[in-house]
């Protein structure tokens, strides 16, 4: 192995220890703290492809709080565990959308808020392995939907709440689309589109996905 260029402090064994700058063989650079030869503490790591991480390290891994700038212009700011986005963090996407919430093993997982920049709409609720899943509210400009989601789609009972002071209760039913000949195995996910079936219109109620709490008369 050829010695990468390193300029900085070392311990009595000659290993990098303290503050230093390194030029890696692949063209990446690191400027920050070391402990006994490995990146540990605060540092900034610049990738040859234009990405950059600035934050905490432990045993050569991103660990603690840090900000990662991706080559496509997106950015993650938050907690890391063992080189993965894990804990609480905010991700700004290249198109301006933004997710703020919980992460697990590099995926959006737990509770989080996703804001769509183009429409200003907001998804507030559960996430599983990067997908919108669980109880949630989808908030639009002058109305909102409250219900359950699975794999990014609304399912089962829910309601639309309109700013004019009424609610439309109903449910999302998985409706099978007409299949043409020979398309049996193509993209099964496209064959099921949730269809909204309206049931009733009411005044505003206190509603949760568990059932109705109608206000006392």
Buried (B, 14 or more C-beta within 10 A) or exposed (E): EEEEEBEBEBEEEEEBBEBBBBEBEEEBBBBBBBBEBBBBBBBBBBBEEEBBBBBBBBEEBBBBBBBBBBEEEBBBBBBBBEBBBBBBBBBBBEEEBBBBBBBBEBBBBBBBBBBBEEEEBBBBBBBBEBBBBBBBBBBBEEBBBBBBBBEEBBBBBBBBBBEEEEBBBBBBEEEEEEEEEEEEEEEEEEBEEBEBEEEEEBEEEEBEBEEEEEEEE
